[in-house]
Amino acid sequence: MAPFFANRSCDPFLPKSASCVIGSYIQYAVNASEASHYQKTIEFTTKNNIRLVVRNTGHDYYEVINYRSRSYNGKAMKMGAGVQVFEADEVANAKGLVVVGGNCPTVGVAGGYTQGGGHGPLVSKFGLAADQVLEWEVVTGTGELLRASPSEHPDLYWALSGGGGGTYGVVLSLTVKAHPDQRTAAANLTFSNEGVSQDTFYDVVGTFISNLPPLVDAGAVSIWLLSNTTFTMAPTTGPGITKSQLQDLLSPAIEALKRSHIKYIYYVDDYPTYLDSYRAMNPPTNVSNIQIGGRLIPRSLVESNPQALMAALRSIAQKGALISGLALNVSQKHASTANSVNPAWRDALFDAVIGTVWSNTDWDLNLANQRLMTDELLPQLEQITPGGGAYLNEGDFQQAGFQRVFYGSNYATLRRIKGIYDPNDIFYALEAVGSESWESADDGRLCKTS
């Protein structure tokens, strides 16, 4: 999605005669490596009325510790704001542990990923990334350095743990639960509509989706991608599940493929550690060349009206869009301490993310595809999930009623908490809490709307 907000300036895919100006690109950056740098930057931007953008990832520190509190006693990992998933995974693995992280290895753990909820291959087993948080170290919009935990500044802890990134303060460090590593089974599956009718193809896809509940209830997470001609599951990850157990859980889809005489490629194995399975079974993905929008699909819909769901998915795919699904069980039992994760997550069976192709050269096509997303594709999922929600990190940036869709019943409380810790609205992000009070001008300046 980043190219949409880059001015089409200095774009290597455009002709040499195309514009190459700074425009709304960032002109100055602060290489912040300690709390005082954060505080001085906030003081300077506040005094001079300069728009501030918080960036995540980079070199940083991490340590595994024994953590003790009223709500949790056990192993934990403290990490600086720059630590990425692959770094945290490697440190945890060396200690015989795992921590919850995203499917993409370069995601920054402490940034918008965990602050926005955070899904990934381990969430059915342990809960969302926000459910792992033990404490935050944060500089607020007034320049205060605070420790936010269930016992210290619990309102700020609650807001940071699921209420969106770059909104309440600048995070210096994050401490999360670390869990014992386990043998992990994983599987990949690919098939297409070659040699069969579209009805037969989608019937098998429907069989796969209808059998997701027992899969995720066993602790697995299944990541899959659907087009109008192909289906790819890459991968399903089952920590603590054996190869034979995973085969049994996936057998309804495999049997449907056999009955339908559809050719398929299927591989399943188990691995001594989670990281071994991750390295072997997770293909690299590029999400910078698609425009996205999403919807959390509740388990109740799959169980009560799978026909309506499949009709919507088929209609969306027939319009040329891709549909990515991440099936999971992150019901409330995983969270030992209350947080501000969108309540729609707790009832979701999978996160459906719709993608339309990004063109490096045809801007009019990109605008048309974004209108298609907002006006035609997402409404089909919204119609069958009334009152539902979406994952704010994978949502449509033009989402109508984003306050309810991205934050659910938590929005009013989040807005109040932001007013306490960022009273001057230093922190702004598109469709973040409080963003409705501002509008972005063509030159990148923010102007008050009320």
N, C-alpha and C positions, 0 to 999 in steps of 0.2 A: 503493500500500500504506500510506502514512502514516496515513490515517484509522483503521486497525485499532489503532494504538498511541496514539491521542489521547484515550482515556478516554470518548469520546462526551460530552465536556464542552464547553460553550459552542459547540455545533454549530449553525450557522445553519439547518440543514435540519430540526432537531428543534423541537418545540413550545416556546413561551416558558417553560413550566413545567419544562422539562428542566433537568438539573443544569448549573451553570456554576461550577465550582470549579477551583482550580489543580491539585489532585491531583498526578499525576506529571509535569505539564508542567514545563519548565525554569523555575526561579524566578530564577536569576541567570546572567548571561552576561559573558564577558570579551571585549572587543574587542581581540584580540591583533594587534598590528602589528609587533612585533619579537621577537627570540628571548627577551629577558629577560621579556617578558610571559608567554610560554609557561612559562618556568622558574619564575617566581613563582607561577603558577597551579597547576602540578604540586606545588610545595612546599606551598602552602596546602591543596590538597585532600588530599594525603597526610597532613599533620599533623592535619587535622580530620576525616579519614575521610569525605569527601564524594564522592559519585559524580560522575565526570567524563564528559562527552560531547563528542566532537570534531565540530565542524560545518565544512562546506566551502563554498567560493565566497564571492565578495565582491570589492571593488575591490582590485587588486593590480598588480604590475609584470611586465614581460616584456622580454627582449632577445634578439636574434639574435647569436650569437657564432661565432667559429672555434674549434672544440674539438679538442684534441689529447691523445691518450692511447695506451696500448699496444694498446687494442682498437678505437679509432675515431679517425679524423682527418677532420674535415669540418665542415659547418655544423651548428649546434645552436641550440635555443631554451631559454633559462633562464626559468622562470616561477614567480611566487609561487603559494602554495597556493590563492589565490582566483580564479585565472584560469579562465574558462570556455571551452568549445570554440569558440564563435563569435569570441571575442576572439583566441585563438591562431590560428585560421584566417585572420583578417583581417591580423594582423601578418605571418604567414608569406607570405600572398599578395602583400603589398606588396613583399616581397623576392624574389619569384619562387620561393617554396618552399612545401612542405606539411609538416604534422605530423599524426601519427595522432591522431584524436579520435573521439568517439562520434557516433552519428547524431543525437542530440538536442543542439541547440546550447547548451543551458544546463548541460550536464554539467560539473562541475569536474574539470579534467584531472588534477591532482595528488592528488586524494582517492581514495576507494574505487574510482573508475573505473580508473586505472592500477594502483593497489595491488592490485586484484582481478583484473587481467588486461587488460580493456579491449578490446572489439571496436568496429568501425565500418566506414565505407565504404572505407577504404584498407588494411585489414589483409591482404587477399590479396596485395597488392603489397609491403607493407613489414613485415608481422608485427603482432602484438598491441601494444597500448599499452605493456605491460610489457616487450616486446622492444626498445622504443625508449630505455629509460632508460640514461642515462650516469652520473648521480649524483643523490643525494638530500641535502638539508640537513634535519636532523631533530633534534628534542629528544626524548630517550628518557624512559622512565618514572622514571629517577633524576635527571632534570634536566640531563643532559649534552647539549651542542650538538655534534653530530657531522656529518661529511661521510661519506656511505656511497657507495662506488663499488666496482668490481671490484678495486681496489688498496688501498682504505682501508675497514676494517670490512666486508670482503666478505660476511660472514655476514648482516649487517644489510641490506646492499644486496640480497642474494639474497632475503631474506624479504619486504622491502618491494615487490619487483618481482614481484607475483603472489600473495603469501600473505595478502592481505586487508587492508582499510583499518582505521584506528583501533585497531591491535592492538599494534604494536611501538614506536611513538613518534608524535609530532605533527610532520608534515612542514611545513617552512617554504617550501622551494622544490624544484623538480624541473628537471633538465636532460635534454632528449631530443634524439634525432637529428632533423634537418630535411633533407628530401629535395627535389631539384629538381621543380618543378611540371611538369605535362604536360597536353597536350590530353586531355580526358576525355569519353568517351561515356557516356550514361545512357539508361535506358528505363523506362517504366511500362506496366503491363498490367493490365486488369481484365476479368473475365468472371463469369458466374453460371450457375446451373442452369436458368435460364428456358427452357422449351420442350424440355428434354432430361431423360432419366432420371438418377437419382443415380449409377448405374453409369457412364454416359457422362461425367458431370461429374468424378467421381473418377478416371476413366481419364486424362483430360487433365491433372489435377493430378499424377497419377503420372508422366506423360510429362515434365512440367516438372521434377519432383524427380529422376527418373532421369538427366536430362541436365545436372544441376548440376556434376558433376566437371570436364568440359572448360571450363565457364564460369569456375569459381573458379581452375582451373589457369592460365587466361589472365590472372589478376590481378584479376578482377572480384569484387564482393561483391553478393549479391542478397538484398534484404529483402522478405519477403512475408507475407501474412496470409490465413489460411484459416478460413472458417466453414462450416457445413453447407450453405450456399447460394451463397456467393461466394468468389472468389479475387482477391486484389489483390497485385501486385508493385509496390512503390513505395519506392525504385526498385532497379534493378540499376545499379551504378556501375562503370565500367571505366577506370581511369586508364591512359593510354597505349594504349588500344584505340580504333580508329576506329569510326564509325557502322556501316559495312558489316561490319566484323568482329563487332561486337556483334549485329547482325541475324542473321548466320550462326550465332552461338552460341545465339541464342534461337529459331532457325527450327524446331527439332523441336516446340516447344510451339505455335507459331503454325500450323504445318501440321496438328497434331492438332486444333486448334480449327476449322480450315477443314473438315477431313474430318468432324468431328462436327456441323457446321452450328451451332456455338455463336457467338452474337454476342459481340463483344469490342471493347474500346477499347485501342489500342496506340499508343504514341508513343516514338520513339527519335531522338536527335540527338547531336551532339557539340559540345563547348564548348571555348573557348580555354584555360580553366584549370579546376582541380578545384573551386574555390570558385564559379565560374560555374555549373557543373553542380549543385553542392549547393544553391545558392539557387533554381535553376529546377525541380529535380526532387524535392526532399525535402519532402513535406507535413508540416505541424506535427502532432505527436502528443501525446495526453494519456494518461499511464500511471497517473494517480492514481485512476482510477475502475475499476480491475480488481485482482483478487487473482491473484498469479502463482506459478508453479512451473515448473521447467525441466529439460531433459535434453540433453546433447550427443550428437548422433546421428552415429555413426561412418560413415565412407565405406564400410567393408566391409559394413555392413548394407544400404546402398542398392544396392551392387553385387551382393550375393549373395542377398538376400532382400527385394526391394522390396515383395513382396506382403504380408509380415508388417508392414512399416512402414505401408503404406497402410491396411491393416485397422485398425491401432491409431489412426492419425490420423482415420480415418473414424468410428470408435467414439467417440473423444473429442469430435469436432465434433458428433456426433449427440446428445450429452448437453448441448449448449448452450454449450460452451466455444469460445473462440477459440484458434487456434494461430498464433503468429508464428514465422517462420523467418528466420534470418540465415545464409545460405550463404557459406562462406569456405574458404580454404586457409591455415592458419597452422602448417604443418609446421615441424619443428625447424630447418630450414635458414634461417629468417628471423631466428633469435636468435643474434647473434654472441657473447653472453656468457650463461652459464647463469643461470636464474632459477627462481623457485618457482611458475610458472604450472602449474595442474593439468595433468598429462600427458595427460589425456583430450582436451584442446584439440588436440593435435598430430595426432590421428587423426580429428578431427571433420570432417564435411562441412557440418553446420549445427547451430546452436543452436536447439533447439525450446523455445519459451516458451508455456506454456498459461495462458490467462487466463479467470477466471470474473468475471462482472459484479458490481460493488460497488453496493449499495443504500445511499442516504443516509438511509433511514428504516426499513428492515427489518433489524434486527440479527440476528434469528434466521436470516434468509435468508443473511446474510453468513457466519455460523458454519457453516451447512449447506454452503455453497459451498466453504468452506475445508476442511471434512471431505471433501467430494467430491474436491477437489484431492489431498489427502494420501492418501486411502484408495482412490480408484477411478481417477482420471485418470492421475496420474503413474505408478502401478504398471504401467499398460499399456505405457508406454515403458521402464520399468525391466526388465520381463519380457523384452523383445526386445533389451536392451542390458546383459546381465549383467556385473557388475563395472565398469560405466561410470561416468561422472561428470556433473556439472552445473556451470554457471557460477554461482559463489557470489553474484554481484551480481543474478542473476535467478532465484534458487532459492526453493523452498518453505521458509518460516521454521520449518516443523515437519518438515523433512527428517530421516528416520531415518538414522542412521549418517553424519551430515553430515561427520565427519572424513574418511572415505574418499571420499564423493561429491563434496565441494567441493574437497578438497585432494589426494586421491589418495595416492601413496606419499610425498609430501612432509610429511605431517602431523607425524610424530614429530620430524623435524628442526626444523620451524617451532615446535613446542611448546618444544623445547630453547632455540632462539634467543630466543623471547619471555621465557623465564626469565632470560636474560642481561641483556636490555635493559629489561625491565619486571618486575623481580623481585617487586614488590609488587602486581602485577595492577591497576595504575591504569587500564589501558585495557581496556574490555569492549565487546563488541558481540554481538548475538544470533548464535549459531552461528559466531562468530569463533574463531580458535585460542585455546584455553584457556578458552573460555566454559563448558565442561562442569564447571568447578570452582565455578560460581556458579549460583544460581537467583534469579529476579526475583520479589519479593513483590508483592502486589496494590497496595501503596502506592509501588512503584517502587524500593524499597530492594533492594540486592543482598546475598545471604546466601551464605556459603561452604557448599558441599555436601560438601567433604572437607578 
